[in-house]
Amino acid sequence: MSDKDILIFLADDDEDDRLIFEEAISEISEVMRLVKAQDGLKLLQMLTESIKLPDIIFLDLNMPFQSGKETLKAIRSNKGYQHIPVVIYSTSANPSDIEETFQAGGSLYLEKPYSMESMVKKLEKIFSISWNNSVTVNRKDYFISSRESNSVSPN
């Protein structure tokens, strides 16, 4: 994914996490555009109202009104959105959350990093993936821990 004119949708109910994400994106590239939602329902509304669909979606798991898991299932059940990579973006490293989102069609699972430097590095890896042929990575590369420097590679 080149950073030219990339549209990113982020759904996260934590305002601080949205601001940190936005700051990391601005460090990576000035031409990436971030659109933020406070929950999954708002994200789905943005998808239906958007003139241009996002190139990638980042979803927090634990949100009010509609969880990230429910939102992921809604995205994957809509043929118009199935081509969009969806990265789960959560503080949870619970194996059942990771497995459930993988089975539901998540593209990657990023455990929220603890530092801005780590966040930028992990996002740069995600944006370096060529999503042209697939919206998911190999199972072994699906989870990106906040504690290690995993490499991710497309299927």
PyMOL commands that place a pseudoatom at each C-alpha (Angstrom):
pseudoatom trace, name=CA, resn=MET, resi=1, chain=A, elem=C, hetatm=0, pos=[0.000, 0.000, 0.000]
pseudoatom trace, name=CA, resn=SER, resi=2, chain=A, elem=C, hetatm=0, pos=[1.626, 3.253, -1.031]
pseudoatom trace, name=CA, resn=ASP, resi=3, chain=A, elem=C, hetatm=0, pos=[0.984, 6.251, 1.171]
pseudoatom trace, name=CA, resn=LYS, resi=4, chain=A, elem=C, hetatm=0, pos=[-0.399, 8.305, -1.708]
pseudoatom trace, name=CA, resn=ASP, resi=5, chain=A, elem=C, hetatm=0, pos=[-3.971, 9.379, -1.026]
pseudoatom trace, name=CA, resn=ILE, resi=6, chain=A, elem=C, hetatm=0, pos=[-4.682, 6.660, 1.534]
pseudoatom trace, name=CA, resn=LEU, resi=7, chain=A, elem=C, hetatm=0, pos=[-8.000, 7.000, 3.329]
pseudoatom trace, name=CA, resn=ILE, resi=8, chain=A, elem=C, hetatm=0, pos=[-8.049, 5.387, 6.779]
pseudoatom trace, name=CA, resn=PHE, resi=9, chain=A, elem=C, hetatm=0, pos=[-11.137, 4.853, 8.922]
pseudoatom trace, name=CA, resn=LEU, resi=10, chain=A, elem=C, hetatm=0, pos=[-10.622, 4.361, 12.660]
pseudoatom trace, name=CA, resn=ALA, resi=11, chain=A, elem=C, hetatm=0, pos=[-13.328, 3.347, 15.153]
pseudoatom trace, name=CA, resn=ASP, resi=12, chain=A, elem=C, hetatm=0, pos=[-12.257, 3.715, 18.781]
pseudoatom trace, name=CA, resn=ASP, resi=13, chain=A, elem=C, hetatm=0, pos=[-14.293, 5.004, 21.714]
pseudoatom trace, name=CA, resn=ASP, resi=14, chain=A, elem=C, hetatm=0, pos=[-11.212, 6.251, 23.594]
pseudoatom trace, name=CA, resn=GLU, resi=15, chain=A, elem=C, hetatm=0, pos=[-10.461, 9.846, 22.601]
pseudoatom trace, name=CA, resn=ASP, resi=16, chain=A, elem=C, hetatm=0, pos=[-6.824, 9.618, 23.756]
pseudoatom trace, name=CA, resn=ASP, resi=17, chain=A, elem=C, hetatm=0, pos=[-6.269, 6.492, 21.646]
pseudoatom trace, name=CA, resn=ARG, resi=18, chain=A, elem=C, hetatm=0, pos=[-7.779, 8.239, 18.614]
pseudoatom trace, name=CA, resn=LEU, resi=19, chain=A, elem=C, hetatm=0, pos=[-5.447, 11.213, 19.111]
pseudoatom trace, name=CA, resn=ILE, resi=20, chain=A, elem=C, hetatm=0, pos=[-2.375, 8.965, 19.523]
pseudoatom trace, name=CA, resn=PHE, resi=21, chain=A, elem=C, hetatm=0, pos=[-3.336, 7.074, 16.369]
pseudoatom trace, name=CA, resn=GLU, resi=22, chain=A, elem=C, hetatm=0, pos=[-3.785, 10.354, 14.504]
pseudoatom trace, name=CA, resn=GLU, resi=23, chain=A, elem=C, hetatm=0, pos=[-0.390, 11.608, 15.684]
pseudoatom trace, name=CA, resn=ALA, resi=24, chain=A, elem=C, hetatm=0, pos=[1.300, 8.377, 14.570]
pseudoatom trace, name=CA, resn=ILE, resi=25, chain=A, elem=C, hetatm=0, pos=[-0.335, 8.635, 11.136]
pseudoatom trace, name=CA, resn=SER, resi=26, chain=A, elem=C, hetatm=0, pos=[0.883, 12.230, 10.779]
pseudoatom trace, name=CA, resn=GLU, resi=27, chain=A, elem=C, hetatm=0, pos=[4.440, 11.078, 11.569]
pseudoatom trace, name=CA, resn=ILE, resi=28, chain=A, elem=C, hetatm=0, pos=[4.252, 8.432, 8.845]
pseudoatom trace, name=CA, resn=SER, resi=29, chain=A, elem=C, hetatm=0, pos=[2.847, 10.543, 6.034]
pseudoatom trace, name=CA, resn=GLU, resi=30, chain=A, elem=C, hetatm=0, pos=[1.268, 13.904, 5.440]
pseudoatom trace, name=CA, resn=VAL, resi=31, chain=A, elem=C, hetatm=0, pos=[-0.904, 12.597, 2.603]
pseudoatom trace, name=CA, resn=MET, resi=32, chain=A, elem=C, hetatm=0, pos=[-2.751, 9.921, 4.568]
pseudoatom trace, name=CA, resn=ARG, resi=33, chain=A, elem=C, hetatm=0, pos=[-6.211, 11.022, 5.591]
pseudoatom trace, name=CA, resn=LEU, resi=34, chain=A, elem=C, hetatm=0, pos=[-7.749, 9.731, 8.821]
pseudoatom trace, name=CA, resn=VAL, resi=35, chain=A, elem=C, hetatm=0, pos=[-11.480, 9.704, 9.499]
pseudoatom trace, name=CA, resn=LYS, resi=36, chain=A, elem=C, hetatm=0, pos=[-12.428, 8.837, 13.083]
pseudoatom trace, name=CA, resn=ALA, resi=37, chain=A, elem=C, hetatm=0, pos=[-15.558, 7.342, 14.611]
pseudoatom trace, name=CA, resn=GLN, resi=38, chain=A, elem=C, hetatm=0, pos=[-16.382, 6.865, 18.283]
pseudoatom trace, name=CA, resn=ASP, resi=39, chain=A, elem=C, hetatm=0, pos=[-18.003, 3.463, 17.833]
pseudoatom trace, name=CA, resn=GLY, resi=40, chain=A, elem=C, hetatm=0, pos=[-18.840, 0.724, 15.356]
pseudoatom trace, name=CA, resn=LEU, resi=41, chain=A, elem=C, hetatm=0, pos=[-22.278, 2.063, 14.484]
pseudoatom trace, name=CA, resn=LYS, resi=42, chain=A, elem=C, hetatm=0, pos=[-20.826, 5.437, 13.517]
pseudoatom trace, name=CA, resn=LEU, resi=43, chain=A, elem=C, hetatm=0, pos=[-18.160, 3.696, 11.447]
pseudoatom trace, name=CA, resn=LEU, resi=44, chain=A, elem=C, hetatm=0, pos=[-20.788, 1.721, 9.521]
pseudoatom trace, name=CA, resn=GLN, resi=45, chain=A, elem=C, hetatm=0, pos=[-22.741, 4.940, 8.974]
pseudoatom trace, name=CA, resn=MET, resi=46, chain=A, elem=C, hetatm=0, pos=[-19.575, 6.597, 7.637]
pseudoatom trace, name=CA, resn=LEU, resi=47, chain=A, elem=C, hetatm=0, pos=[-19.072, 3.671, 5.248]
pseudoatom trace, name=CA, resn=THR, resi=48, chain=A, elem=C, hetatm=0, pos=[-22.567, 4.035, 3.816]
pseudoatom trace, name=CA, resn=GLU, resi=49, chain=A, elem=C, hetatm=0, pos=[-22.315, 7.818, 3.509]
pseudoatom trace, name=CA, resn=SER, resi=50, chain=A, elem=C, hetatm=0, pos=[-18.735, 8.068, 2.252]
pseudoatom trace, name=CA, resn=ILE, resi=51, chain=A, elem=C, hetatm=0, pos=[-18.138, 9.067, -1.359]
pseudoatom trace, name=CA, resn=LYS, resi=52, chain=A, elem=C, hetatm=0, pos=[-14.819, 7.198, -1.301]
pseudoatom trace, name=CA, resn=LEU, resi=53, chain=A, elem=C, hetatm=0, pos=[-14.448, 3.944, 0.613]
pseudoatom trace, name=CA, resn=PRO, resi=54, chain=A, elem=C, hetatm=0, pos=[-11.461, 3.675, 2.934]
pseudoatom trace, name=CA, resn=ASP, resi=55, chain=A, elem=C, hetatm=0, pos=[-8.315, 1.869, 1.865]
pseudoatom trace, name=CA, resn=ILE, resi=56, chain=A, elem=C, hetatm=0, pos=[-8.061, 0.326, 5.338]
pseudoatom trace, name=CA, resn=ILE, resi=57, chain=A, elem=C, hetatm=0, pos=[-10.133, 0.225, 8.539]
pseudoatom trace, name=CA, resn=PHE, resi=58, chain=A, elem=C, hetatm=0, pos=[-8.852, 0.022, 12.119]
pseudoatom trace, name=CA, resn=LEU, resi=59, chain=A, elem=C, hetatm=0, pos=[-11.370, -1.260, 14.693]
pseudoatom trace, name=CA, resn=ASP, resi=60, chain=A, elem=C, hetatm=0, pos=[-11.135, -1.201, 18.471]
pseudoatom trace, name=CA, resn=LEU, resi=61, chain=A, elem=C, hetatm=0, pos=[-12.782, -4.266, 20.027]
pseudoatom trace, name=CA, resn=ASN, resi=62, chain=A, elem=C, hetatm=0, pos=[-14.423, -2.863, 23.138]
pseudoatom trace, name=CA, resn=MET, resi=63, chain=A, elem=C, hetatm=0, pos=[-16.747, -0.025, 22.153]
pseudoatom trace, name=CA, resn=PRO, resi=64, chain=A, elem=C, hetatm=0, pos=[-20.240, 0.995, 23.270]
pseudoatom trace, name=CA, resn=PHE, resi=65, chain=A, elem=C, hetatm=0, pos=[-23.325, 0.475, 21.092]
pseudoatom trace, name=CA, resn=GLN, resi=66, chain=A, elem=C, hetatm=0, pos=[-21.594, -2.009, 18.761]
pseudoatom trace, name=CA, resn=SER, resi=67, chain=A, elem=C, hetatm=0, pos=[-18.381, -3.874, 19.480]
pseudoatom trace, name=CA, resn=GLY, resi=68, chain=A, elem=C, hetatm=0, pos=[-15.501, -4.243, 17.078]
pseudoatom trace, name=CA, resn=LYS, resi=69, chain=A, elem=C, hetatm=0, pos=[-16.400, -7.911, 16.612]
pseudoatom trace, name=CA, resn=GLU, resi=70, chain=A, elem=C, hetatm=0, pos=[-19.973, -7.029, 15.630]
pseudoatom trace, name=CA, resn=THR, resi=71, chain=A, elem=C, hetatm=0, pos=[-18.735, -4.273, 13.344]
pseudoatom trace, name=CA, resn=LEU, resi=72, chain=A, elem=C, hetatm=0, pos=[-16.232, -6.628, 11.683]
pseudoatom trace, name=CA, resn=LYS, resi=73, chain=A, elem=C, hetatm=0, pos=[-19.006, -9.150, 11.014]
pseudoatom trace, name=CA, resn=ALA, resi=74, chain=A, elem=C, hetatm=0, pos=[-21.203, -6.407, 9.520]
pseudoatom trace, name=CA, resn=ILE, resi=75, chain=A, elem=C, hetatm=0, pos=[-18.366, -5.232, 7.256]
pseudoatom trace, name=CA, resn=ARG, resi=76, chain=A, elem=C, hetatm=0, pos=[-17.566, -8.759, 6.065]
pseudoatom trace, name=CA, resn=SER, resi=77, chain=A, elem=C, hetatm=0, pos=[-21.243, -9.527, 5.392]
pseudoatom trace, name=CA, resn=ASN, resi=78, chain=A, elem=C, hetatm=0, pos=[-21.522, -6.573, 2.988]
pseudoatom trace, name=CA, resn=LYS, resi=79, chain=A, elem=C, hetatm=0, pos=[-20.181, -7.449, -0.475]
pseudoatom trace, name=CA, resn=GLY, resi=80, chain=A, elem=C, hetatm=0, pos=[-19.332, -3.787, -1.108]
pseudoatom trace, name=CA, resn=TYR, resi=81, chain=A, elem=C, hetatm=0, pos=[-16.884, -3.746, 1.814]
pseudoatom trace, name=CA, resn=GLN, resi=82, chain=A, elem=C, hetatm=0, pos=[-15.349, -7.239, 1.703]
pseudoatom trace, name=CA, resn=HIS, resi=83, chain=A, elem=C, hetatm=0, pos=[-12.277, -5.999, -0.193]
pseudoatom trace, name=CA, resn=ILE, resi=84, chain=A, elem=C, hetatm=0, pos=[-11.299, -3.513, 2.539]
pseudoatom trace, name=CA, resn=PRO, resi=85, chain=A, elem=C, hetatm=0, pos=[-8.574, -4.690, 4.952]
pseudoatom trace, name=CA, resn=VAL, resi=86, chain=A, elem=C, hetatm=0, pos=[-9.803, -4.488, 8.551]
pseudoatom trace, name=CA, resn=VAL, resi=87, chain=A, elem=C, hetatm=0, pos=[-7.198, -4.315, 11.306]
pseudoatom trace, name=CA, resn=ILE, resi=88, chain=A, elem=C, hetatm=0, pos=[-8.364, -5.043, 14.829]
pseudoatom trace, name=CA, resn=TYR, resi=89, chain=A, elem=C, hetatm=0, pos=[-6.738, -2.451, 17.094]
pseudoatom trace, name=CA, resn=SER, resi=90, chain=A, elem=C, hetatm=0, pos=[-7.095, -3.392, 20.751]
pseudoatom trace, name=CA, resn=THR, resi=91, chain=A, elem=C, hetatm=0, pos=[-5.447, -3.509, 24.163]
pseudoatom trace, name=CA, resn=SER, resi=92, chain=A, elem=C, hetatm=0, pos=[-6.639, -7.110, 24.436]
pseudoatom trace, name=CA, resn=ALA, resi=93, chain=A, elem=C, hetatm=0, pos=[-4.218, -9.908, 23.647]
pseudoatom trace, name=CA, resn=ASN, resi=94, chain=A, elem=C, hetatm=0, pos=[-6.772, -12.523, 24.656]
pseudoatom trace, name=CA, resn=PRO, resi=95, chain=A, elem=C, hetatm=0, pos=[-6.296, -15.593, 22.424]
pseudoatom trace, name=CA, resn=SER, resi=96, chain=A, elem=C, hetatm=0, pos=[-10.075, -16.030, 22.048]
pseudoatom trace, name=CA, resn=ASP, resi=97, chain=A, elem=C, hetatm=0, pos=[-10.434, -12.423, 20.777]
pseudoatom trace, name=CA, resn=ILE, resi=98, chain=A, elem=C, hetatm=0, pos=[-7.590, -12.988, 18.331]
pseudoatom trace, name=CA, resn=GLU, resi=99, chain=A, elem=C, hetatm=0, pos=[-9.012, -16.282, 17.062]
pseudoatom trace, name=CA, resn=GLU, resi=100, chain=A, elem=C, hetatm=0, pos=[-12.602, -15.040, 16.858]
pseudoatom trace, name=CA, resn=THR, resi=101, chain=A, elem=C, hetatm=0, pos=[-11.642, -11.969, 14.817]
pseudoatom trace, name=CA, resn=PHE, resi=102, chain=A, elem=C, hetatm=0, pos=[-9.410, -14.046, 12.544]
pseudoatom trace, name=CA, resn=GLN, resi=103, chain=A, elem=C, hetatm=0, pos=[-12.309, -16.446, 11.884]
pseudoatom trace, name=CA, resn=ALA, resi=104, chain=A, elem=C, hetatm=0, pos=[-14.661, -13.475, 11.280]
pseudoatom trace, name=CA, resn=GLY, resi=105, chain=A, elem=C, hetatm=0, pos=[-12.407, -12.120, 8.535]
pseudoatom trace, name=CA, resn=GLY, resi=106, chain=A, elem=C, hetatm=0, pos=[-10.078, -9.708, 10.286]
pseudoatom trace, name=CA, resn=SER, resi=107, chain=A, elem=C, hetatm=0, pos=[-7.049, -8.796, 8.211]
pseudoatom trace, name=CA, resn=LEU, resi=108, chain=A, elem=C, hetatm=0, pos=[-4.635, -8.249, 11.104]
pseudoatom trace, name=CA, resn=TYR, resi=109, chain=A, elem=C, hetatm=0, pos=[-4.813, -7.910, 14.860]
pseudoatom trace, name=CA, resn=LEU, resi=110, chain=A, elem=C, hetatm=0, pos=[-2.678, -5.118, 16.322]
pseudoatom trace, name=CA, resn=GLU, resi=111, chain=A, elem=C, hetatm=0, pos=[-2.294, -4.983, 20.074]
pseudoatom trace, name=CA, resn=LYS, resi=112, chain=A, elem=C, hetatm=0, pos=[-2.158, -1.277, 20.939]
pseudoatom trace, name=CA, resn=PRO, resi=113, chain=A, elem=C, hetatm=0, pos=[1.518, -0.350, 21.356]
pseudoatom trace, name=CA, resn=TYR, resi=114, chain=A, elem=C, hetatm=0, pos=[2.726, 1.331, 24.539]
pseudoatom trace, name=CA, resn=SER, resi=115, chain=A, elem=C, hetatm=0, pos=[4.927, 3.972, 22.922]
pseudoatom trace, name=CA, resn=MET, resi=116, chain=A, elem=C, hetatm=0, pos=[4.592, 6.352, 19.995]
pseudoatom trace, name=CA, resn=GLU, resi=117, chain=A, elem=C, hetatm=0, pos=[7.788, 4.961, 18.445]
pseudoatom trace, name=CA, resn=SER, resi=118, chain=A, elem=C, hetatm=0, pos=[6.419, 1.415, 18.540]
pseudoatom trace, name=CA, resn=MET, resi=119, chain=A, elem=C, hetatm=0, pos=[3.071, 2.591, 17.193]
pseudoatom trace, name=CA, resn=VAL, resi=120, chain=A, elem=C, hetatm=0, pos=[4.683, 4.324, 14.229]
pseudoatom trace, name=CA, resn=LYS, resi=121, chain=A, elem=C, hetatm=0, pos=[6.864, 1.275, 13.428]
pseudoatom trace, name=CA, resn=LYS, resi=122, chain=A, elem=C, hetatm=0, pos=[3.932, -1.137, 13.568]
pseudoatom trace, name=CA, resn=LEU, resi=123, chain=A, elem=C, hetatm=0, pos=[1.717, 1.100, 11.444]
pseudoatom trace, name=CA, resn=GLU, resi=124, chain=A, elem=C, hetatm=0, pos=[4.515, 1.494, 8.892]
pseudoatom trace, name=CA, resn=LYS, resi=125, chain=A, elem=C, hetatm=0, pos=[4.696, -2.315, 8.641]
pseudoatom trace, name=CA, resn=ILE, resi=126, chain=A, elem=C, hetatm=0, pos=[0.949, -2.538, 8.152]
pseudoatom trace, name=CA, resn=PHE, resi=127, chain=A, elem=C, hetatm=0, pos=[0.967, 0.148, 5.453]
pseudoatom trace, name=CA, resn=SER, resi=128, chain=A, elem=C, hetatm=0, pos=[3.845, -1.613, 3.671]
pseudoatom trace, name=CA, resn=ILE, resi=129, chain=A, elem=C, hetatm=0, pos=[1.674, -4.688, 3.028]
pseudoatom trace, name=CA, resn=SER, resi=130, chain=A, elem=C, hetatm=0, pos=[0.334, -5.087, -0.487]
pseudoatom trace, name=CA, resn=TRP, resi=131, chain=A, elem=C, hetatm=0, pos=[-3.343, -5.907, 0.049]
pseudoatom trace, name=CA, resn=ASN, resi=132, chain=A, elem=C, hetatm=0, pos=[-4.068, -6.275, -3.683]
pseudoatom trace, name=CA, resn=ASN, resi=133, chain=A, elem=C, hetatm=0, pos=[-4.741, -10.009, -3.727]
pseudoatom trace, name=CA, resn=SER, resi=134, chain=A, elem=C, hetatm=0, pos=[-6.019, -10.607, -0.217]
pseudoatom trace, name=CA, resn=VAL, resi=135, chain=A, elem=C, hetatm=0, pos=[-7.489, -8.824, 2.787]
pseudoatom trace, name=CA, resn=THR, resi=136, chain=A, elem=C, hetatm=0, pos=[-5.784, -11.111, 5.290]
pseudoatom trace, name=CA, resn=VAL, resi=137, chain=A, elem=C, hetatm=0, pos=[-2.322, -12.341, 6.157]
pseudoatom trace, name=CA, resn=ASN, resi=138, chain=A, elem=C, hetatm=0, pos=[-1.138, -15.833, 7.056]
pseudoatom trace, name=CA, resn=ARG, resi=139, chain=A, elem=C, hetatm=0, pos=[-2.544, -17.093, 10.361]
pseudoatom trace, name=CA, resn=LYS, resi=140, chain=A, elem=C, hetatm=0, pos=[0.913, -17.085, 11.963]
pseudoatom trace, name=CA, resn=ASP, resi=141, chain=A, elem=C, hetatm=0, pos=[1.337, -13.372, 11.111]
pseudoatom trace, name=CA, resn=TYR, resi=142, chain=A, elem=C, hetatm=0, pos=[-2.179, -12.289, 12.122]
pseudoatom trace, name=CA, resn=PHE, resi=143, chain=A, elem=C, hetatm=0, pos=[-1.359, -11.078, 15.649]
pseudoatom trace, name=CA, resn=ILE, resi=144, chain=A, elem=C, hetatm=0, pos=[1.037, -8.150, 16.093]
pseudoatom trace, name=CA, resn=SER, resi=145, chain=A, elem=C, hetatm=0, pos=[2.023, -7.888, 19.741]
pseudoatom trace, name=CA, resn=SER, resi=146, chain=A, elem=C, hetatm=0, pos=[2.799, -4.595, 21.428]
pseudoatom trace, name=CA, resn=ARG, resi=147, chain=A, elem=C, hetatm=0, pos=[5.804, -6.285, 23.055]
pseudoatom trace, name=CA, resn=GLU, resi=148, chain=A, elem=C, hetatm=0, pos=[7.631, -7.752, 20.096]
pseudoatom trace, name=CA, resn=SER, resi=149, chain=A, elem=C, hetatm=0, pos=[8.634, -6.669, 16.640]
pseudoatom trace, name=CA, resn=ASN, resi=150, chain=A, elem=C, hetatm=0, pos=[6.642, -9.140, 14.591]
pseudoatom trace, name=CA, resn=SER, resi=151, chain=A, elem=C, hetatm=0, pos=[6.970, -9.072, 10.876]
pseudoatom trace, name=CA, resn=VAL, resi=152, chain=A, elem=C, hetatm=0, pos=[3.818, -9.249, 8.824]
pseudoatom trace, name=CA, resn=SER, resi=153, chain=A, elem=C, hetatm=0, pos=[3.557, -10.562, 5.330]
pseudoatom trace, name=CA, resn=PRO, resi=154, chain=A, elem=C, hetatm=0, pos=[0.597, -11.035, 3.019]
pseudoatom trace, name=CA, resn=ASN, resi=155, chain=A, elem=C, hetatm=0, pos=[-0.726, -14.486, 2.075]
for i in range(1, 155): cmd.bond("trace and resi %d" % i, "trace and resi %d" % (i + 1))
show_as sticks, trace
zoom trace
